[in-house]
Structures are given as C-alpha cells and as structure tokens.
Amino acid sequence: MSGLNSDSSSGPLTGVRVLELGSLIAGPYAASILAQFGAEVIKIEPPGEGDPLRKWRKLHDGISLWWYSQSRNKKSVTLDLKTDAAREIVRKLVPTVDIVIENFRPGTLEKWGLGWEDLQRIKPSLIMVRISGYGQDGPYSQRPGFAAIAECMGGLRYTSGFPDRPPVRVGVSLGDTLASLYGTIGALMAMHHLKVNGGQGQFIDVALYEAVFGIMESLVPEYQMQGFVRERSGASMPGIAPTNTYRCRDGLYVAIAGNGDGIFRRFMQAIDRPDLAQDPVLASNDGRAVQAQRLDDVISDWTGQRTLAEVLAVLESASVPAGRIYTAADIAADPHYAARGMIEHHHLPDGQPIDLPGIVPKLSATPGATQWLGPTLGEHTADVLASIGIDAAALEHLRSQGVV
C-alpha cells in the first residue's frame, strides 16, 4: 500500500508479542498503541463478522474507515472462543506472547478457562491487561460496562456542557480511550518491573469509570474539604480567568487562554485596555477569577467587532494563546498538522486513497510507524497457527468445524 513503512524492525517494542482478546475500543485501542510502536499484535476475532468495529460509523465497501486506523499493524486470526478447540489454541499461543489484552465482562474468561490464574500457570511471566466497565471486583463488577456510562460515573459528564442545559458528552469515546492509555501504561510498567526485578508477571486491572475519574483534577478534594460540587460551566473554567470561547464578528468562535499573569497583561494591552493590564486587583489569578464575568464581557465586546482572522492576528503578535475551533476540514488543511506528519496518506486495497491520523507520541530514535492498515478478517490465521504447529490439514479441519 502506498505510503506504508516497510521497515518493521525499528520500533521500540520490536520483539514484543501481544495477544488481543476482546472487541470494539478499549482493549483493541490499547493493543493498537503497542502495534504502532513495533509490537506483534495477534488480534483474535470471531469467524463470520469479526470485531463489530468493522461495521461502526462510516463504511467503505462494507468496512469501517475507523477499522483501518485502529487496527493498523495487527494480525487478524479468527477463533470462536466459545468452542473448546479455539480455547485450546489460545492456550498454545500464550507461551509465545508477552502480553494478553482483554476487555470481556469480568468472569467471562474464567468461565472459558482462560482467566488470569489459568494463563499465568501456563506462563508465569505473562502480563495481562484487563479492561472492564467497573473493574474485576467490587459490587458493580458484573454490570455491563460502556464508556458512555463510565463517563457519567467518573464525574466527567456532570461537569460537561452549559449550566442551563443537560450534561453532554464529548464527540469521541473518551472513556474507552482513556482506559486504553492507562492499560498501555500499566503494561509497559509491568514489563519494566519484570525486566528489572524479575519474578512473575502480573495483571493490570483497568476500570473505564476509574480511567475517567483519574483525570478529574481537584474534584474530590474540593468537595471533601469545602463541600464544593463542580458544576457545568460551558466553555469557561471557573477559578481560572480569563479563559473562554468568544464569538467573532463573522460568527466564528475563538478560544482564548489569557489566564497567566504576564499573558493577561499583554492581552489587555493588545485589546487597548491598559487600565485592566495595570489594575493591581487583576494582577494575579485569584483577583481575576472574582471578576471573570466582567473580563469576559470586555473580551467578547472586543472580539465581536473583529473577524476571527483579525482576532488571531492581534493575539498572535502579542503572544497570547488563542485558536480557532477546528473542524475535520480545518485539520486536513492545516499546515502545522502536515509539517508534523499528523496526517498520513495511504491507499486501501482497492486503490482508494485514505488519510489516517499520525502516530503519537513522537520518539526521536525509534518512532512508531504504520506498517499496514487494518487487516482483512482472518488474514493471518494460517501463518499464526502454523507458528504453533497447526498445519494446513489441521487448519482445514478446524474450519470445517467452525472453530476458525
């Protein structure tokens, strides 16, 4: 495929083998991060339809465009884990892998004889990332867990939106991806521990709601010490001023973060308000926070008389952090995204061009790379199973039994 990196030996995780069990977002995205940095990821999918993500959101020739991004660099192996034969194949694969990633409801793998204790007996050094809605234990552990619910329980939804309207969600599955990041971090820490301290492996228990809760800043101490419940505040951040989104003359919006003390003074000078720049009451954030609405009114009046381009030109020259609200079209046309390699240009198997998001983070010596796009269903079944001694005749028998 055009634009793909053919060198698969330079990633920092080269030599690490990962077995991905589960579907959709949280577990698979964690495995995707490892795959982007050189790990060999073997993704197990049910025969027939495969991972449901293959049919989510916008499709091209029946396959999700999301799939090509999230499943890049993975090997697809079809196994019906509800069958004894498929589970035995997983047990044979486990000694060959370093990490297992799963996001089934707690107890599912145990029911199949593939739980943590089962797999650790097979390989004591195994690392297992377990992502679920509520964690592996606790009174809610058996509830079905989705990111939409986790974002509510973790406190994010209640604080998102405007105070006079119902809580809103962000436009992506943030709870899932946060859990994926925590799972990836946990796996890498466990690998480091194993390398430095030896001994046995361990499992990483990631709950979706806890991944959300973990980013909620001062939510808990503010409530515990002062009885303060953080409420929805629209585009502003109470207690930090001025920072908000302001309407410009052409109907577009600009986000401005003028809340640093020095930045605030430059900001006020730039909008011809030296009186505010020199006001000792506004010299530090605690004083500005009390007068946040007054400052927002002044700024809104100024932006409302200028186009977005005019506002950005003035604030950039004054070194005041500001930016437009980017759409997908803005991202695709932005020169900084292009210069940083954050839009990758590839081609689908039918020759159709497809752009994917670039890989984050950027490592100076061993950067991540897209080796291939999301695989076809079962594309690597024969090769992977051959590596554990299942030849062509045995594979055909498994197919006839509906195991693969």
QUIHUUR-V752028 format. One record per residue. N is the residue number from 1. PHI is phi as a letter, one per 30 degrees, with the letter a starting at -180 (* if undefined). NEAR is the number of other C-alpha atoms within 12 Angstrom. D_LAST is the distance of its C-alpha to the last C-alpha in Angstrom with 2 decimals. Layout:
BEGIN
n: [N N]
phi: [PHI PHI]
near: [NEAR NEAR]
d_last: [D_LAST D_LAST]
END
This chain:
BEGIN
n: [1 2 3 4 5 6 7 8 9 10 11 12 13 14 15 16 17 18 19 20 21 22 23 24 25 26 27 28 29 30 31 32 33 34 35 36 37 38 39 40 41 42 43 44 45 46 47 48 49 50 51 52 53 54 55 56 57 58 59 60 61 62 63 64 65 66 67 68 69 70 71 72 73 74 75 76 77 78 79 80 81 82 83 84 85 86 87 88 89 90 91 92 93 94 95 96 97 98 99 100 101 102 103 104 105 106 107 108 109 110 111 112 113 114 115 116 117 118 119 120 121 122 123 124 125 126 127 128 129 130 131 132 133 134 135 136 137 138 139 140 141 142 143 144 145 146 147 148 149 150 151 152 153 154 155 156 157 158 159 160 161 162 163 164 165 166 167 168 169 170 171 172 173 174 175 176 177 178 179 180 181 182 183 184 185 186 187 188 189 190 191 192 193 194 195 196 197 198 199 200 201 202 203 204 205 206 207 208 209 210 211 212 213 214 215 216 217 218 219 220 221 222 223 224 225 226 227 228 229 230 231 232 233 234 235 236 237 238 239 240 241 242 243 244 245 246 247 248 249 250 251 252 253 254 255 256 257 258 259 260 261 262 263 264 265 266 267 268 269 270 271 272 273 274 275 276 277 278 279 280 281 282 283 284 285 286 287 288 289 290 291 292 293 294 295 296 297 298 299 300 301 302 303 304 305 306 307 308 309 310 311 312 313 314 315 316 317 318 319 320 321 322 323 324 325 326 327 328 329 330 331 332 333 334 335 336 337 338 339 340 341 342 343 344 345 346 347 348 349 350 351 352 353 354 355 356 357 358 359 360 361 362 363 364 365 366 367 368 369 370 371 372 373 374 375 376 377 378 379 380 381 382 383 384 385 386 387 388 389 390 391 392 393 394 395 396 397 398 399 400 401 402 403 404]
phi: [* d i d d d c c c c d d c e j d c b c c c j a i c e d d d e d d d d d d c j d d c c c c b d e j c i d e d e c c h d c b h i c d d d e d d d c e i c c c b c b d d d c d d d d d d e d d d e d c c c b c c b b d d e j d d d d c i b d e d d d d d d b e d d c b c c c b d b j d b j d c e d d d c b e e d d d d d d j d d d c c j c d c b d e b c d d b d d e d d d d d d d d d e d d d d d d d e d d d c i i c d a c c c c c e d d d d e d c d h c e d d d d d d b i d c d c d b i c c b e j b b d a a c b d c d d i d c b c b c c c d e d d e d d e d d d c i b d d d d c d d d c d b d d d d e d c e d e d d d d d d d d d d c b d e d d d d d d d d d c h c e a a d c d c e d d d d c d d d e d d d i d b c c b b d e d j d d b c b d d c b d c c d c b d d a d d a d e d d d i e c e d d d d d d c i c d d d d d d d d d d c i d b]
near: [20 21 22 23 24 16 18 25 21 23 30 25 29 24 21 29 32 42 44 47 46 37 34 38 42 43 50 49 43 48 54 47 43 48 44 43 38 34 37 37 44 44 47 45 40 28 29 19 20 29 37 23 30 32 20 20 16 15 15 20 13 17 26 27 29 30 37 36 39 40 43 43 41 45 36 36 39 39 41 31 30 22 20 21 24 31 29 26 34 40 29 24 36 35 25 28 33 41 49 50 49 45 43 39 32 33 24 24 27 17 18 24 24 34 32 36 22 22 35 26 19 26 26 24 30 37 43 45 47 45 53 44 40 37 32 32 19 12 10 19 24 19 21 22 31 30 36 28 28 37 39 29 27 31 33 34 31 29 31 27 21 19 17 12 14 16 22 23 23 18 11 16 23 31 44 37 35 33 46 42 35 35 42 39 23 29 37 31 22 29 30 17 18 21 16 11 13 15 17 22 33 32 34 34 36 46 48 47 38 33 37 36 29 25 22 24 16 18 24 19 14 15 14 12 11 12 11 13 18 26 25 23 26 22 26 30 27 26 22 29 34 45 37 33 30 38 28 27 20 17 17 25 28 35 30 39 30 41 35 26 29 22 29 37 31 30 39 34 25 28 32 19 20 17 18 28 26 20 19 16 17 31 26 27 26 20 22 31 27 19 24 27 22 18 33 34 19 22 38 28 19 28 35 24 21 25 22 30 22 24 37 30 22 27 33 21 17 23 24 31 28 32 28 27 23 16 13 14 10 15 19 22 15 18 13 13 21 19 13 16 25 23 26 28 26 28 22 29 19 12 12 15 19 26 27 34 28 27 27 21 19 18 15 11 10 19 27 34 41 43 35 34 39 39 34 32 31 31 24 27 35 27 20 34 35 19 18 22 16 23 17 17 14 20 28 17 15 27 22 12 17 21 31 39]
d_last: [26.99 30.63 31.81 28.89 29.82 28.75 29.97 27.20 29.34 32.00 30.40 31.77 28.36 27.47 26.07 24.60 20.86 19.29 16.09 15.80 14.56 15.76 16.59 19.59 22.56 23.93 21.24 19.70 23.27 24.24 21.43 22.56 26.05 25.02 23.02 26.14 28.17 26.21 23.62 20.24 17.90 14.18 12.92 9.93 9.09 7.70 5.87 9.10 11.90 10.93 13.90 16.85 19.04 17.81 20.11 22.96 26.50 27.43 24.96 25.24 23.53 21.38 20.29 22.22 24.79 24.32 20.69 22.05 24.42 22.61 19.46 21.52 20.90 17.44 14.33 11.21 7.90 4.99 4.50 6.21 9.33 11.15 9.86 11.83 9.40 7.48 11.12 12.30 10.25 11.93 15.13 14.94 14.56 17.46 20.21 19.44 19.87 23.10 22.11 19.55 19.95 19.02 20.57 19.61 22.61 24.34 23.39 19.78 18.44 21.28 20.24 16.83 18.71 17.74 21.13 23.62 25.41 22.33 21.09 24.67 25.29 22.58 24.10 27.55 27.88 24.80 25.50 23.62 24.27 24.05 24.90 25.79 28.45 31.05 30.04 28.78 32.04 35.03 35.88 33.65 30.48 28.67 29.52 26.93 27.67 27.84 29.89 32.31 33.40 33.39 35.72 38.08 38.06 38.43 41.60 40.63 40.77 44.17 45.71 44.23 46.26 49.90 52.01 52.97 49.44 46.29 43.94 41.51 38.21 37.69 35.76 32.60 30.32 32.62 31.68 28.05 29.10 31.84 29.46 27.22 30.35 31.43 28.05 28.22 31.84 31.07 28.41 30.88 33.69 31.72 30.92 34.62 35.67 33.50 34.95 38.53 38.77 36.13 35.04 31.85 29.41 29.41 27.58 28.71 29.11 29.40 30.41 30.47 33.99 35.23 34.01 36.13 38.97 39.11 40.43 43.05 45.94 49.10 47.98 48.36 51.58 53.30 52.65 53.40 56.61 57.97 56.27 55.07 52.05 50.68 50.63 49.35 51.52 50.15 50.10 52.56 52.21 54.99 56.95 56.24 58.50 58.60 54.93 53.78 52.75 55.74 56.30 57.95 60.40 57.82 55.61 53.06 52.44 52.90 51.68 54.40 54.30 57.97 57.93 58.87 62.62 63.37 60.97 62.68 66.07 64.88 63.20 66.37 68.49 66.18 66.60 70.37 70.53 72.32 73.74 70.31 69.48 72.65 72.53 72.45 70.75 67.75 67.70 64.82 61.73 63.10 65.99 63.87 61.40 64.29 65.18 61.66 62.44 65.68 63.90 61.15 63.88 65.61 62.45 61.36 64.82 64.58 61.09 62.02 64.75 62.52 59.44 56.25 56.97 60.48 59.34 56.79 59.40 61.93 59.57 58.00 61.49 62.27 59.10 58.01 54.22 53.32 50.65 49.50 46.63 43.90 41.73 38.67 41.17 43.48 40.78 39.80 43.49 44.55 45.84 45.12 41.39 41.49 43.60 41.30 38.18 36.70 35.57 33.15 33.06 29.89 28.48 25.32 23.55 25.91 28.89 29.71 31.30 29.92 31.67 30.00 31.82 32.93 31.81 33.80 35.58 37.25 37.59 40.48 39.25 35.45 34.46 30.98 29.59 27.02 25.18 22.78 21.95 18.90 15.92 14.10 10.72 8.22 11.47 11.39 7.99 9.81 12.96 12.09 10.29 13.25 15.54 14.83 15.27 12.00 13.38 12.51 13.10 10.96 7.97 8.97 9.37 5.98 5.13 8.41 7.90 5.57 3.82 0.00]
END
